[in-house]
Each structure stands twice: as structure tokens, then as C-alpha cells.
Amino acid sequence: MSDLIVNTTDSDFDADVLQSDVPVLVDFWAAWCGPCKAIAPVLEDLADEYQGKVKVVKVDVDNHPQSASRFGIRNIPTLFVFKNGEKVDSVVGLQSKAELAKVLDKHV
């Protein structure tokens, strides 16, 4: 996985996401989830292309269920965009790089 992607925890979520000075794309995922594995290379590409403009953060919902519960995650992958500590966008399910770039471009 890319060094540009942050794997956060329940205890670090606020610092990694809500207190970020750039928009954050958060991927709620699990190791057993096929679509989550399929979207991983897309997230790596986006982390590289949006470096310095957007932070990409992953939350393993099995290991960090408090974060998933806090935001009402029912399906994975679910991706949220946070800006200035607020959730400003979301998408559920496997998305293309172009679709995710469109979402990010609205908040950069």
C-alpha cells in the first residue's frame, strides 16, 4: 500500500480526519470485502495525484468498529469526504477513478 495512504484507528480518527487542514477521503473497508480490494489501487492512484491537496485515509471496520458505527456505515466500501471536520460528500460501493476524482474535485 502507498505511503501516502493513512490507516487510522478509532482513537486516531479525529486527529487524522476531522482535524486535517486538507479535505480527507475516508475509505471504510474490510479485508474480506472483494470490492474493497478492487478499489484499493484506485485509492493509491488518487492519493498520488492529489498529494498535498487531499489526504486518503482507510478505516478497517472490523478492527475499528467504533468509527464505522459513529458514521452509520452499513455497506462497504463506503467513502466519505470530510472538509474542515465535516462530512461533505459520500459514495457507496465500487467506484471508478473518474467518479471519485469528480467527487474530490468539488471539494479541493
N, CA, C and O atoms as CSV, one atom per row, in Angstrom:
chain,resi,resn,atom,element,x,y,z
A,1,MET,N,N,0.836,-1.190,0.000
A,1,MET,CA,C,0.000,0.000,0.000
A,1,MET,C,C,0.876,1.247,0.000
A,1,MET,O,O,1.990,1.243,0.525
A,2,SER,N,N,0.364,2.286,-0.584
A,2,SER,CA,C,1.083,3.544,-0.722
A,2,SER,C,C,1.404,4.172,0.626
A,2,SER,O,O,0.610,4.092,1.562
A,3,ASP,N,N,2.569,4.796,0.718
A,3,ASP,CA,C,2.936,5.549,1.913
A,3,ASP,C,C,2.062,6.793,2.067
A,3,ASP,O,O,2.046,7.419,3.126
A,4,LEU,N,N,1.339,7.146,1.010
A,4,LEU,CA,C,0.501,8.341,1.048
A,4,LEU,C,C,-0.868,8.073,1.671
A,4,LEU,O,O,-1.619,9.010,1.941
A,5,ILE,N,N,-1.194,6.808,1.900
A,5,ILE,CA,C,-2.480,6.458,2.497
A,5,ILE,C,C,-2.276,6.185,3.985
A,5,ILE,O,O,-1.377,5.441,4.378
A,6,VAL,N,N,-3.125,6.800,4.800
A,6,VAL,CA,C,-3.056,6.658,6.250
A,6,VAL,C,C,-4.063,5.600,6.692
A,6,VAL,O,O,-5.241,5.676,6.343
A,7,ASN,N,N,-3.604,4.623,7.451
A,7,ASN,CA,C,-4.510,3.665,8.091
A,7,ASN,C,C,-4.784,4.196,9.486
A,7,ASN,O,O,-3.891,4.223,10.332
A,8,THR,N,N,-6.019,4.619,9.726
A,8,THR,CA,C,-6.329,5.213,11.011
A,8,THR,C,C,-7.031,4.222,11.916
A,8,THR,O,O,-7.430,3.137,11.491
A,9,THR,N,N,-7.174,4.611,13.165
A,9,THR,CA,C,-7.807,3.788,14.190
A,9,THR,C,C,-8.951,4.573,14.814
A,9,THR,O,O,-9.115,5.765,14.556
A,10,ASP,N,N,-9.736,3.894,15.632
A,10,ASP,CA,C,-10.806,4.597,16.342
A,10,ASP,C,C,-10.237,5.759,17.152
A,10,ASP,O,O,-10.810,6.848,17.168
A,11,SER,N,N,-9.120,5.527,17.818
A,11,SER,CA,C,-8.559,6.570,18.689
A,11,SER,C,C,-7.881,7.697,17.913
A,11,SER,O,O,-7.775,8.811,18.426
A,12,ASP,N,N,-7.418,7.434,16.685
A,12,ASP,CA,C,-6.732,8.467,15.898
A,12,ASP,C,C,-7.619,9.129,14.852
A,12,ASP,O,O,-7.181,10.053,14.168
A,13,PHE,N,N,-8.860,8.669,14.719
A,13,PHE,CA,C,-9.731,9.159,13.652
A,13,PHE,C,C,-9.875,10.683,13.673
A,13,PHE,O,O,-9.712,11.332,12.639
A,14,ASP,N,N,-10.173,11.247,14.817
A,14,ASP,CA,C,-10.383,12.700,14.881
A,14,ASP,C,C,-9.138,13.460,14.432
A,14,ASP,O,O,-9.235,14.413,13.659
A,15,ALA,N,N,-7.970,13.042,14.916
A,15,ALA,CA,C,-6.727,13.722,14.545
A,15,ALA,C,C,-6.406,13.539,13.069
A,15,ALA,O,O,-5.985,14.487,12.406
A,16,ASP,N,N,-6.600,12.329,12.546
A,16,ASP,CA,C,-6.253,12.036,11.154
A,16,ASP,C,C,-7.251,12.619,10.159
A,16,ASP,O,O,-6.879,12.971,9.040
A,17,VAL,N,N,-8.513,12.721,10.560
A,17,VAL,CA,C,-9.564,13.106,9.615
A,17,VAL,C,C,-10.180,14.461,9.952
A,17,VAL,O,O,-10.101,15.397,9.156
A,18,LEU,N,N,-10.781,14.565,11.109
A,18,LEU,CA,C,-11.564,15.760,11.432
A,18,LEU,C,C,-10.702,16.998,11.639
A,18,LEU,O,O,-11.165,18.117,11.416
A,19,GLN,N,N,-9.462,16.811,12.060
A,19,GLN,CA,C,-8.580,17.951,12.301
A,19,GLN,C,C,-7.618,18.222,11.148
A,19,GLN,O,O,-6.700,19.031,11.284
A,20,SER,N,N,-7.817,17.562,10.030
A,20,SER,CA,C,-6.940,17.739,8.869
A,20,SER,C,C,-7.133,19.133,8.272
A,20,SER,O,O,-8.241,19.668,8.255
A,21,ASP,N,N,-6.043,19.704,7.788
A,21,ASP,CA,C,-6.122,21.025,7.158
A,21,ASP,C,C,-6.389,20.930,5.657
A,21,ASP,O,O,-6.477,21.954,4.979
A,22,VAL,N,N,-6.519,19.713,5.134
A,22,VAL,CA,C,-6.910,19.496,3.735
A,22,VAL,C,C,-8.105,18.541,3.734
A,22,VAL,O,O,-8.307,17.815,4.707
A,23,PRO,N,N,-8.899,18.528,2.657
A,23,PRO,CA,C,-10.001,17.565,2.578
A,23,PRO,C,C,-9.471,16.132,2.708
A,23,PRO,O,O,-8.346,15.834,2.307
A,24,VAL,N,N,-10.299,15.259,3.274
A,24,VAL,CA,C,-9.901,13.872,3.522
A,24,VAL,C,C,-10.913,12.931,2.872
A,24,VAL,O,O,-12.118,13.049,3.090
A,25,LEU,N,N,-10.404,11.997,2.073
A,25,LEU,CA,C,-11.217,10.919,1.524
A,25,LEU,C,C,-11.032,9.721,2.443
A,25,LEU,O,O,-9.931,9.182,2.553
A,26,VAL,N,N,-12.113,9.301,3.106
A,26,VAL,CA,C,-12.048,8.184,4.050
A,26,VAL,C,C,-12.702,6.960,3.419
A,26,VAL,O,O,-13.847,7.012,2.972
A,27,ASP,N,N,-11.959,5.864,3.392
A,27,ASP,CA,C,-12.448,4.591,2.864
A,27,ASP,C,C,-12.721,3.660,4.041
A,27,ASP,O,O,-11.794,3.227,4.725
A,28,PHE,N,N,-14.009,3.351,4.277
A,28,PHE,CA,C,-14.383,2.352,5.266
A,28,PHE,C,C,-14.393,1.017,4.543
A,28,PHE,O,O,-15.142,0.845,3.581
A,29,TRP,N,N,-13.578,0.067,4.987
A,29,TRP,CA,C,-13.345,-1.162,4.251
A,29,TRP,C,C,-13.123,-2.332,5.209
A,29,TRP,O,O,-13.076,-2.145,6.425
A,30,ALA,N,N,-12.987,-3.540,4.655
A,30,ALA,CA,C,-12.609,-4.738,5.416
A,30,ALA,C,C,-11.809,-5.662,4.505
A,30,ALA,O,O,-11.976,-5.655,3.286
A,31,ALA,N,N,-10.941,-6.454,5.121
A,31,ALA,CA,C,-10.049,-7.338,4.359
A,31,ALA,C,C,-10.814,-8.386,3.555
A,31,ALA,O,O,-10.336,-8.809,2.502
A,32,TRP,N,N,-11.978,-8.814,4.014
A,32,TRP,CA,C,-12.746,-9.867,3.345
A,32,TRP,C,C,-13.616,-9.339,2.205
A,32,TRP,O,O,-14.262,-10.127,1.514
A,33,CYS,N,N,-13.644,-8.033,1.999
A,33,CYS,CA,C,-14.549,-7.385,1.045
A,33,CYS,C,C,-13.905,-7.292,-0.338
A,33,CYS,O,O,-12.922,-6.574,-0.524
A,34,GLY,N,N,-14.467,-8.025,-1.311
A,34,GLY,CA,C,-13.927,-8.014,-2.676
A,34,GLY,C,C,-13.904,-6.639,-3.314
A,34,GLY,O,O,-12.865,-6.235,-3.835
A,35,PRO,N,N,-15.021,-5.895,-3.295
A,35,PRO,CA,C,-14.997,-4.548,-3.878
A,35,PRO,C,C,-14.002,-3.612,-3.177
A,35,PRO,O,O,-13.447,-2.709,-3.802
A,36,CYS,N,N,-13.785,-3.836,-1.883
A,36,CYS,CA,C,-12.805,-3.020,-1.148
A,36,CYS,C,C,-11.397,-3.262,-1.696
A,36,CYS,O,O,-10.604,-2.332,-1.846
A,37,LYS,N,N,-11.105,-4.529,-1.991
A,37,LYS,CA,C,-9.798,-4.863,-2.575
A,37,LYS,C,C,-9.674,-4.275,-3.970
A,37,LYS,O,O,-8.601,-3.819,-4.364
A,38,ALA,N,N,-10.773,-4.286,-4.720
A,38,ALA,CA,C,-10.743,-3.779,-6.095
A,38,ALA,C,C,-10.532,-2.271,-6.145
A,38,ALA,O,O,-9.927,-1.763,-7.089
A,39,ILE,N,N,-11.019,-1.556,-5.149
A,39,ILE,CA,C,-10.904,-0.096,-5.172
A,39,ILE,C,C,-9.554,0.379,-4.617
A,39,ILE,O,O,-9.186,1.538,-4.809
A,40,ALA,N,N,-8.824,-0.488,-3.942
A,40,ALA,CA,C,-7.555,-0.102,-3.317
A,40,ALA,C,C,-6.562,0.528,-4.297
A,40,ALA,O,O,-5.985,1.565,-3.968
A,41,PRO,N,N,-6.331,-0.048,-5.493
A,41,PRO,CA,C,-5.389,0.585,-6.427
A,41,PRO,C,C,-5.867,1.973,-6.898
A,41,PRO,O,O,-5.056,2.862,-7.154
A,42,VAL,N,N,-7.176,2.140,-7.005
A,42,VAL,CA,C,-7.737,3.441,-7.388
A,42,VAL,C,C,-7.406,4.468,-6.311
A,42,VAL,O,O,-7.027,5.596,-6.625
A,43,LEU,N,N,-7.547,4.085,-5.048
A,43,LEU,CA,C,-7.245,4.999,-3.947
A,43,LEU,C,C,-5.760,5.350,-3.910
A,43,LEU,O,O,-5.386,6.481,-3.598
A,44,GLU,N,N,-4.923,4.375,-4.230
A,44,GLU,CA,C,-3.479,4.650,-4.286
A,44,GLU,C,C,-3.168,5.669,-5.378
A,44,GLU,O,O,-2.375,6.587,-5.168
A,45,ASP,N,N,-3.789,5.507,-6.537
A,45,ASP,CA,C,-3.586,6.472,-7.629
A,45,ASP,C,C,-4.059,7.866,-7.218
A,45,ASP,O,O,-3.374,8.859,-7.466
A,46,LEU,N,N,-5.229,7.931,-6.591
A,46,LEU,CA,C,-5.768,9.227,-6.172
A,46,LEU,C,C,-4.893,9.872,-5.099
A,46,LEU,O,O,-4.680,11.084,-5.116
A,47,ALA,N,N,-4.389,9.066,-4.169
A,47,ALA,CA,C,-3.507,9.598,-3.125
A,47,ALA,C,C,-2.276,10.236,-3.749
A,47,ALA,O,O,-1.796,11.268,-3.280
A,48,ASP,N,N,-1.768,9.620,-4.807
A,48,ASP,CA,C,-0.603,10.151,-5.504
A,48,ASP,C,C,-0.958,11.428,-6.282
A,48,ASP,O,O,-0.257,12.435,-6.189
A,49,GLU,N,N,-2.041,11.373,-7.040
A,49,GLU,CA,C,-2.417,12.504,-7.890
A,49,GLU,C,C,-2.873,13.723,-7.093
A,49,GLU,O,O,-2.670,14.855,-7.531
A,50,TYR,N,N,-3.482,13.510,-5.940
A,50,TYR,CA,C,-3.994,14.617,-5.124
A,50,TYR,C,C,-3.083,14.923,-3.935
A,50,TYR,O,O,-3.486,15.596,-2.987
A,51,GLN,N,N,-1.857,14.423,-4.000
A,51,GLN,CA,C,-0.901,14.624,-2.903
A,51,GLN,C,C,-0.783,16.109,-2.565
A,51,GLN,O,O,-0.564,16.943,-3.444
A,52,GLY,N,N,-0.933,16.426,-1.272
A,52,GLY,CA,C,-0.863,17.809,-0.817
A,52,GLY,C,C,-2.194,18.538,-0.887
A,52,GLY,O,O,-2.360,19.588,-0.266
A,53,LYS,N,N,-3.156,17.984,-1.648
A,53,LYS,CA,C,-4.477,18.620,-1.782
A,53,LYS,C,C,-5.567,17.839,-1.060
A,53,LYS,O,O,-6.529,18.421,-0.559
A,54,VAL,N,N,-5.413,16.510,-1.007
A,54,VAL,CA,C,-6.376,15.627,-0.362
A,54,VAL,C,C,-5.598,14.536,0.368
A,54,VAL,O,O,-4.616,14.003,-0.149
A,55,LYS,N,N,-6.051,14.218,1.569
A,55,LYS,CA,C,-5.475,13.102,2.316
A,55,LYS,C,C,-6.397,11.899,2.128
A,55,LYS,O,O,-7.618,12.036,2.203
A,56,VAL,N,N,-5.820,10.724,1.885
A,56,VAL,CA,C,-6.598,9.493,1.768
A,56,VAL,C,C,-6.353,8.667,3.035
A,56,VAL,O,O,-5.215,8.372,3.398
A,57,VAL,N,N,-7.461,8.304,3.693
A,57,VAL,CA,C,-7.408,7.581,4.957
A,57,VAL,C,C,-8.287,6.341,4.854
A,57,VAL,O,O,-9.392,6.399,4.314
A,58,LYS,N,N,-7.793,5.217,5.373
A,58,LYS,CA,C,-8.563,3.971,5.368
A,58,LYS,C,C,-8.907,3.592,6.810
A,58,LYS,O,O,-8.100,3.755,7.725
A,59,VAL,N,N,-10.140,3.079,6.986
A,59,VAL,CA,C,-10.597,2.584,8.288
A,59,VAL,C,C,-11.063,1.147,8.104
A,59,VAL,O,O,-12.046,0.894,7.407
A,60,ASP,N,N,-10.365,0.210,8.724
A,60,ASP,CA,C,-10.771,-1.194,8.699
A,60,ASP,C,C,-11.934,-1.345,9.688
A,60,ASP,O,O,-11.743,-1.242,10.900
A,61,VAL,N,N,-13.133,-1.589,9.162
A,61,VAL,CA,C,-14.328,-1.607,10.007
A,61,VAL,C,C,-14.343,-2.787,10.976
A,61,VAL,O,O,-15.022,-2.724,12.001
A,62,ASP,N,N,-13.618,-3.851,10.680
A,62,ASP,CA,C,-13.555,-4.987,11.604
A,62,ASP,C,C,-12.667,-4.673,12.807
A,62,ASP,O,O,-12.984,-5.048,13.936
A,63,ASN,N,N,-11.562,-3.987,12.560
A,63,ASN,CA,C,-10.620,-3.661,13.635
A,63,ASN,C,C,-10.974,-2.369,14.362
A,63,ASN,O,O,-10.524,-2.145,15.485
A,64,HIS,N,N,-11.778,-1.518,13.729
A,64,HIS,CA,C,-12.116,-0.213,14.311
A,64,HIS,C,C,-13.617,0.051,14.166
A,64,HIS,O,O,-14.028,0.975,13.464
A,65,PRO,N,N,-14.428,-0.767,14.837
A,65,PRO,CA,C,-15.882,-0.681,14.670
A,65,PRO,C,C,-16.505,0.600,15.220
A,65,PRO,O,O,-17.590,0.985,14.786
A,66,GLN,N,N,-15.845,1.265,16.162
A,66,GLN,CA,C,-16.426,2.496,16.713
A,66,GLN,C,C,-16.551,3.572,15.640
A,66,GLN,O,O,-17.556,4.280,15.585
A,67,SER,N,N,-15.541,3.697,14.795
A,67,SER,CA,C,-15.606,4.699,13.725
A,67,SER,C,C,-16.710,4.361,12.739
A,67,SER,O,O,-17.444,5.247,12.301
A,68,ALA,N,N,-16.836,3.090,12.386
A,68,ALA,CA,C,-17.888,2.673,11.457
A,68,ALA,C,C,-19.265,2.931,12.055
A,68,ALA,O,O,-20.161,3.422,11.367
A,69,SER,N,N,-19.434,2.608,13.309
A,69,SER,CA,C,-20.706,2.814,13.992
A,69,SER,C,C,-21.022,4.297,14.124
A,69,SER,O,O,-22.162,4.718,13.925
A,70,ARG,N,N,-20.023,5.072,14.455
A,70,ARG,CA,C,-20.177,6.524,14.632
A,70,ARG,C,C,-20.760,7.194,13.394
A,70,ARG,O,O,-21.528,8.150,13.499
A,71,PHE,N,N,-20.389,6.686,12.224
A,71,PHE,CA,C,-20.838,7.300,10.979
A,71,PHE,C,C,-21.888,6.460,10.250
A,71,PHE,O,O,-22.187,6.717,9.084
A,72,GLY,N,N,-22.443,5.469,10.924
A,72,GLY,CA,C,-23.556,4.707,10.379
A,72,GLY,C,C,-23.213,3.881,9.150
A,72,GLY,O,O,-24.039,3.730,8.250
A,73,ILE,N,N,-22.005,3.350,9.109
A,73,ILE,CA,C,-21.581,2.557,7.955
A,73,ILE,C,C,-22.344,1.235,7.949
A,73,ILE,O,O,-22.273,0.462,8.905
A,74,ARG,N,N,-23.077,0.982,6.860
A,74,ARG,CA,C,-23.850,-0.249,6.733
A,74,ARG,C,C,-23.337,-1.120,5.584
A,74,ARG,O,O,-23.502,-2.340,5.608
A,75,ASN,N,N,-22.731,-0.511,4.602
A,75,ASN,CA,C,-22.195,-1.229,3.442
A,75,ASN,C,C,-20.762,-0.778,3.217
A,75,ASN,O,O,-20.400,0.363,3.503
A,76,ILE,N,N,-19.956,-1.692,2.699
A,76,ILE,CA,C,-18.588,-1.313,2.359
A,76,ILE,C,C,-18.280,-1.780,0.949
A,76,ILE,O,O,-18.841,-2.781,0.504
A,77,PRO,N,N,-17.406,-1.088,0.233
A,77,PRO,CA,C,-16.757,0.131,0.691
A,77,PRO,C,C,-17.718,1.330,0.701
A,77,PRO,O,O,-18.543,1.505,-0.196
A,78,THR,N,N,-17.577,2.131,1.737
A,78,THR,CA,C,-18.229,3.440,1.801
A,78,THR,C,C,-17.115,4.462,1.896
A,78,THR,O,O,-16.196,4.326,2.703
A,79,LEU,N,N,-17.206,5.481,1.070
A,79,LEU,CA,C,-16.189,6.530,1.067
A,79,LEU,C,C,-16.848,7.857,1.407
A,79,LEU,O,O,-17.853,8.237,0.805
A,80,PHE,N,N,-16.274,8.557,2.377
A,80,PHE,CA,C,-16.745,9.875,2.785
A,80,PHE,C,C,-15.670,10.886,2.466
A,80,PHE,O,O,-14.480,10.574,2.499
A,81,VAL,N,N,-16.089,12.095,2.157
A,81,VAL,CA,C,-15.163,13.217,2.060
A,81,VAL,C,C,-15.461,14.129,3.245
A,81,VAL,O,O,-16.600,14.544,3.460
A,82,PHE,N,N,-14.417,14.431,4.006
A,82,PHE,CA,C,-14.514,15.363,5.121
A,82,PHE,C,C,-13.727,16.620,4.769
A,82,PHE,O,O,-12.637,16.551,4.201
A,83,LYS,N,N,-14.293,17.759,5.115
A,83,LYS,CA,C,-13.614,19.033,4.900
A,83,LYS,C,C,-13.904,19.912,6.108
A,83,LYS,O,O,-15.060,20.086,6.495
A,84,ASN,N,N,-12.864,20.460,6.695
A,84,ASN,CA,C,-13.000,21.289,7.891
A,84,ASN,C,C,-13.775,20.568,8.991
A,84,ASN,O,O,-14.579,21.180,9.693
A,85,GLY,N,N,-13.531,19.263,9.139
A,85,GLY,CA,C,-14.137,18.495,10.207
A,85,GLY,C,C,-15.562,18.049,9.965
A,85,GLY,O,O,-16.167,17.430,10.841
A,86,GLU,N,N,-16.117,18.349,8.799
A,86,GLU,CA,C,-17.497,17.991,8.488
A,86,GLU,C,C,-17.549,17.040,7.297
A,86,GLU,O,O,-16.759,17.164,6.361
A,87,LYS,N,N,-18.483,16.090,7.336
A,87,LYS,CA,C,-18.701,15.213,6.183
A,87,LYS,C,C,-19.418,16.031,5.112
A,87,LYS,O,O,-20.497,16.571,5.356
A,88,VAL,N,N,-18.814,16.121,3.926
A,88,VAL,CA,C,-19.381,16.944,2.854
A,88,VAL,C,C,-19.820,16.130,1.642
A,88,VAL,O,O,-20.488,16.658,0.753
A,89,ASP,N,N,-19.452,14.847,1.594
A,89,ASP,CA,C,-19.834,14.020,0.452
A,89,ASP,C,C,-19.675,12.554,0.824
A,89,ASP,O,O,-18.946,12.218,1.757
A,90,SER,N,N,-20.360,11.686,0.093
A,90,SER,CA,C,-20.203,10.252,0.318
A,90,SER,C,C,-20.574,9.480,-0.939
A,90,SER,O,O,-21.393,9.923,-1.745
A,91,VAL,N,N,-19.958,8.325,-1.087
A,91,VAL,CA,C,-20.296,7.378,-2.149
A,91,VAL,C,C,-20.206,5.980,-1.556
A,91,VAL,O,O,-19.374,5.711,-0.690
A,92,VAL,N,N,-21.074,5.096,-2.033
A,92,VAL,CA,C,-21.106,3.724,-1.528
A,92,VAL,C,C,-20.866,2.777,-2.686
A,92,VAL,O,O,-21.431,2.931,-3.769
A,93,GLY,N,N,-20.017,1.793,-2.435
A,93,GLY,CA,C,-19.754,0.777,-3.447
A,93,GLY,C,C,-18.533,1.090,-4.289
A,93,GLY,O,O,-17.923,2.154,-4.177
A,94,LEU,N,N,-18.204,0.142,-5.123
A,94,LEU,CA,C,-17.046,0.261,-6.005
A,94,LEU,C,C,-17.259,1.403,-6.989
A,94,LEU,O,O,-18.279,1.457,-7.677
A,95,GLN,N,N,-16.299,2.310,-7.054
A,95,GLN,CA,C,-16.372,3.485,-7.925
A,95,GLN,C,C,-15.153,3.508,-8.841
A,95,GLN,O,O,-14.086,2.999,-8.497
A,96,SER,N,N,-15.334,4.100,-9.995
A,96,SER,CA,C,-14.195,4.273,-10.899
A,96,SER,C,C,-13.335,5.436,-10.414
A,96,SER,O,O,-13.773,6.273,-9.624
A,97,LYS,N,N,-12.122,5.464,-10.903
A,97,LYS,CA,C,-11.220,6.567,-10.570
A,97,LYS,C,C,-11.819,7.893,-11.033
A,97,LYS,O,O,-11.734,8.895,-10.324
A,98,ALA,N,N,-12.416,7.900,-12.207
A,98,ALA,CA,C,-13.016,9.134,-12.744
A,98,ALA,C,C,-14.157,9.623,-11.853
A,98,ALA,O,O,-14.282,10.823,-11.609
A,99,GLU,N,N,-14.983,8.708,-11.372
A,99,GLU,CA,C,-16.100,9.099,-10.498
A,99,GLU,C,C,-15.583,9.676,-9.184
A,99,GLU,O,O,-16.086,10.697,-8.714
A,100,LEU,N,N,-14.590,9.035,-8.595
A,100,LEU,CA,C,-14.045,9.538,-7.335
A,100,LEU,C,C,-13.325,10.873,-7.534
A,100,LEU,O,O,-13.387,11.748,-6.669
A,101,ALA,N,N,-12.651,11.029,-8.660
A,101,ALA,CA,C,-11.984,12.303,-8.953
A,101,ALA,C,C,-13.005,13.422,-9.058
A,101,ALA,O,O,-12.749,14.532,-8.592
A,102,LYS,N,N,-14.170,13.152,-9.668
A,102,LYS,CA,C,-15.245,14.155,-9.764
A,102,LYS,C,C,-15.697,14.586,-8.375
A,102,LYS,O,O,-15.907,15.772,-8.119
A,103,VAL,N,N,-15.845,13.616,-7.485
A,103,VAL,CA,C,-16.265,13.918,-6.116
A,103,VAL,C,C,-15.201,14.773,-5.416
A,103,VAL,O,O,-15.527,15.768,-4.768
A,104,LEU,N,N,-13.943,14.386,-5.549
A,104,LEU,CA,C,-12.869,15.123,-4.893
A,104,LEU,C,C,-12.729,16.537,-5.455
A,104,LEU,O,O,-12.501,17.489,-4.707
A,105,ASP,N,N,-12.864,16.666,-6.758
A,105,ASP,CA,C,-12.672,17.972,-7.389
A,105,ASP,C,C,-13.676,19.012,-6.884
A,105,ASP,O,O,-13.394,20.209,-6.931
A,106,LYS,N,N,-14.832,18.577,-6.406
A,106,LYS,CA,C,-15.814,19.503,-5.848
A,106,LYS,C,C,-15.353,20.132,-4.538
A,106,LYS,O,O,-15.869,21.173,-4.130
A,107,HIS,N,N,-14.371,19.494,-3.872
A,107,HIS,CA,C,-14.002,19.921,-2.521
A,107,HIS,C,C,-12.559,20.374,-2.385
A,107,HIS,O,O,-12.114,20.715,-1.289
A,108,VAL,N,N,-11.827,20.379,-3.489
A,108,VAL,CA,C,-10.418,20.802,-3.435
A,108,VAL,C,C,-10.318,22.292,-3.655
A,108,VAL,O,O,-9.219,22.845,-3.647
